Amino acid sequence: MRVLSLVLVAAMVGGVVPATMHGQAAATAPASKSANTAKAPAVMPTDAEIADAKAKGMVWANENTKVYHKDDAQYGKTKHGKFMTESDAQAAGYRLAKASPVGNKKSAAPAATPPQ
């Protein structure tokens, strides 16, 4: 019986399930993913598409983090995002991205002159 189970598992992994095996009913193979349910690879928008969306007042909504970007370094740059209106993003449960400290360098304090 153990050998039969291993054969069935190996056949299912390979995507082939025999109609019957030693008089026992065959297991059904798992349904393959259709093109509609499989996640499409991330397609990053072009610079022209980003400029067009900005001109229309759209935000970039990151589908993984549920955060939307208005006009920051991440606008149009995250792998899993899409353009939408700010009101649509809020209605879908997205929140505005917090200000990132990246790129916001503080200017150095002027050097103190030593007393003479």
C-alpha positions in Angstrom: 0.0 0.0 0.0 2.9 2.3 0.8 4.4 1.8 -2.6 1.0 2.5 -4.2 0.8 5.8 -2.4 4.3 6.8 -3.5 3.5 6.0 -7.1 0.3 8.0 -6.9 2.1 11.0 -5.4 4.9 10.8 -8.0 2.3 10.6 -10.8 0.3 13.5 -9.4 3.5 15.7 -9.1 4.3 14.8 -12.7 0.8 15.7 -13.7 -0.1 12.2 -14.8 -2.7 10.1 -13.0 -3.5 6.6 -14.3 -7.1 5.7 -14.7 -6.9 2.9 -12.3 -4.0 1.3 -10.4 -4.3 -2.2 -9.1 -8.1 -2.1 -9.0 -8.3 1.1 -6.9 -10.0 4.3 -8.1 -7.6 6.9 -9.4 -7.0 10.1 -7.6 -7.9 13.2 -9.5 -5.1 15.5 -10.6 -5.1 19.0 -9.2 -6.5 21.5 -11.6 -3.9 23.4 -13.4 -3.8 27.2 -13.1 -5.4 28.9 -15.9 -4.0 32.1 -17.4 -6.7 34.1 -15.8 -5.8 33.1 -12.2 -2.0 33.1 -12.5 -0.4 36.3 -11.4 1.1 38.2 -14.3 4.7 39.2 -14.0 5.2 42.8 -12.8 5.3 45.3 -15.7 6.8 48.6 -14.7 5.3 51.7 -16.3 7.4 53.7 -18.7 8.5 57.3 -17.9 5.9 58.5 -20.4 3.1 56.6 -18.6 4.3 58.0 -15.2 4.3 61.5 -16.6 0.8 61.1 -18.1 -0.6 59.7 -14.9 0.9 62.5 -12.8 -0.6 65.1 -15.3 -4.0 63.4 -14.7 -3.6 63.6 -10.9 -3.5 59.8 -10.5 -1.7 58.1 -7.6 0.4 55.0 -7.7 -1.2 52.3 -5.5 1.1 49.4 -4.3 -1.1 46.3 -4.3 1.1 44.4 -1.9 1.4 47.0 0.9 -2.0 48.8 0.3 -0.1 52.1 0.3 -0.4 54.8 -2.4 2.1 57.3 -3.5 1.3 60.8 -4.8 4.5 62.4 -5.9 7.5 60.7 -4.2 10.4 58.5 -5.2 8.2 55.4 -5.2 5.6 56.8 -7.6 5.4 54.3 -10.4 8.4 52.4 -9.2 7.1 49.6 -7.0 6.8 46.2 -8.7 3.2 45.5 -7.9 1.2 48.7 -8.4 -1.3 50.4 -10.6 -2.5 54.0 -11.3 -5.8 55.1 -9.9 -7.5 58.2 -8.5 -6.8 59.1 -4.9 -10.5 58.7 -4.0 -10.5 55.2 -5.6 -7.4 54.3 -3.6 -8.9 55.4 -0.3 -12.2 53.6 -1.1 -10.2 50.4 -1.8 -8.5 50.7 1.6 -5.1 52.1 0.6 -3.4 54.7 2.8 -1.1 57.5 1.9 2.6 56.7 2.1 4.5 58.2 4.9 7.3 60.7 4.0 10.5 58.7 3.4 13.7 59.8 5.1 15.6 58.4 2.0 17.0 61.3 0.0 16.1 63.9 2.6 19.6 64.7 3.7 19.9 67.2 6.5 22.4 69.9 5.8 25.4 69.8 8.0 25.6 72.4 10.7 28.1 75.1 10.0 31.5 74.3 11.6 32.0 76.3 14.8 34.9 78.6 14.6 37.3 78.1 17.5 37.8 81.0 19.8 41.0 83.0 19.2 
